[in-house]
Amino acid sequence: MDNIIKFDALAYAGRRILALGAHPGDIELGAGGTVALLTGSGALVTMAVISVPSPRATLMAESECAARLLGAQVRFLNPECEMRIEDVSIKKIAAQIRALIEEIQPAVILTHAPANSGRERSVYEACVMARGLSAIDLLCFNTTACGYPLRAFKPDAYVDISGSITKKMGAIKYLKSKT
């Protein structure tokens, strides 16, 4: 625990943050407290959702409500049809993330940890490809909804969300179709 860095959300006040999730609910479950902490500290957070499976309209509406509660805006990268993350190539995901990085110019990217199982890990891989060698901080989250991790999740930064856990739990309550 000695080598873990305590995250300082105030350092990002007034700056832009990009949170990436494979599906609706991933960001809220994995980093909702961090998103609320950042927006509460004055950061501008965009939650980008790569794929929306069925029921698309319901999931999108739930995510929009959850994002509002967290103080963020949500964008759906492939809103035109119902799809799973498996339906999107890693090359397309990387291109979409690269475009978002150019547009938003984030100071931090929050996304799935490389330890996540299945295609959720591809979001992390595409994120790394898209950001290249830039000076954007990368923070990863692990969601229990992704099943058992392929590798152990070993964080090197700690985000104390005790002051924003109520907002995170409120956002999760909007995800009725996920439960």
N, C-alpha and C positions, 0 to 999 in steps of 0.2 A: 504494500500500500504506500510505501514511502516514495516510490517513483511516479505516482499518479498525480497529475496536474489538476487542480481545482479550476473549473471553467468560470471565467468572469464575463457574464453577459453584458455588463455595463460597458465593456471594452468595444462592444458592437453597436452602441447607441447611435442612431442615425444612419447606420450602414445597412446594406442589403444582404439578405440571407436567402439561399435557395435550399429548400427541403425537397428531396426526391423520394418518391415511393413507387413501388411496382403496381400497387392496387389501391383503391380507396380504402382508407382505414389504416394502412401501414404506417403512415407518418404519425397519425393521431396516437396509435398504440405504441409505436417505438420511440417517438420523440415529441409527443404532444406537450409534455411538461417543459421541455427545452424550448419549443416554439413559443409557448405562452410566456416563459421567462424572458426570451429575447424580445418579443413584441412589447412586453411590459417594461422593458429597459429602453424602449425607443427604436429597436431595430425594425426594418421593413422586411417581412417574411413572405416569400412566395412558396406555396406548397404545390409542387408539380407532380401529377399522377400520370404514370405512363400508360396504363391499360385499365379499362373498365369492363369487367365481365357482366353477365346478366345478374340482376335486373339493372341495366345501365342507368335509366332515368332516376331510379330510387337511390342507387349508390352515389350518383353525382349530387343529388339534392342533399343527401346526408352529409357528404363531404363538404359541401358549401356551407351548411349550417355549422358544422364542427370548426371549419376554418374561421368563420366569423367569430365564434366564441373564443377561439385562440388568438384573435386579433390579426390573422393572416389572410391573404387572398389565395384562392386555389385556382390552378389551371390544369386542364385535362389535355394532355399532349396528343391523344388520339381519340377525340370525342365522337368521331363520325360513325363508329360502329362498336358493338360489343366485342371485346377480345380479352384474352388472357395474356399475361406477360410472355408466355411461350409462343404467342402468335406474332411477336415483334422481334425482328432481328437485332442482334447486339449492335450491328453497324448503324441501323436506323436509330436505336436508342442513343448511341454516342453522338450522332449528328444532331438529334433533337436537344440533347444536353449541351452540346457545343453552342448551338444557336441561343439557348437560354442563357448560357454564361456570357456570351457576347452582348446580349440584350440587357440582362440584369446587372452584370458586373458585380457578382456577389463577393463578399468578404469571407463567407463561410458557406460550405455545402454540407448539408446533413443528408445521409443516405443509409441504405442497408449495409450492414457489416459484411465483410468477405466471408465470415463464418456462417452466414445464412445459407440454408439449404436450397436446392432447386434454382429456379431462374431468378429469384430475388437477388441472388449473388451477382447475376449479370448486370443489374443496375449499378452495383458498386464498380464492376469491371468497366462498364461503359463510361461511368463517371470519371474513373481514373484515365481512361483513354481520351476523353473529351477535354479534361482540364490540363492534360499534358504536364508540363513543368512549370505551370503558373504558380503564383504565390497565394493561391486560395486555400484557406484552411479547410480540411476535410474531417468531419466528425461522423462517426458511424453509430448506428443503433442496431440492436438485435431484437427481433420481435418473436415472442413465443408462438405467434400464429403461423410462423414459418416452419414449425416442426423442430426437430432436433438439429442443431448446427452440425455441419460437416467437420468443422474445426472448432476448437475452444475459442470463445469470445474473450479476448484479453484487452480490455480498454486501457488506454494510457491517459485519459482525461475523465474527470468525474464532474457531472453536472448535478448540483443539488437542486432538485425541483420541489422541495418541501413547500416553498412559497407559491408554487403554481400547480400543485397536484390537483387542487379542486377544479381548476379549469380543464386540466387534462381529463379528469374523470367525467366532467360535464360534456366534453367533446366526444368522448367514447360513448356516452349515452345516446348521442345522435346516430350512432352506427347500428341502428336496430336490425337491419337486414344482415349484419355480420354475426349476430348472436343467435 
